[in-house]
Amino acid sequence: MDLLFDGKTFEWFEADSVPTQFTHGAGCTSSAAVTAGLAKGFTVRESVQQAKQFITQAIANGFRLNDFVGPTRHSAHRANL
């Protein structure tokens, strides 16, 4: 769950929990996705909603990189994995 406060109201953005340890970079990727949405002219709400969908797919398709870390898969939104 992610919480958006726009200065006036709060809104929750929910997605199913993904049982994985491969979440390295999820926060940075999420903030970059929100920024990209804003740069494209989307509203804050639309940007957060799109970023939430993007990062949820990326986490669901994360992978083991080595014995210590596994990143999200940024290309997950482009393919049926």
Buried (B, 14 or more C-beta within 10 A) or exposed (E): EBEBEEEEEEEEBEBEEBEBEBBBBBEEBBEBBBEBBBEEEBEBBBBBBBBBBBBBBBBBBBEEEEEEEBBBBBEBBEEEE
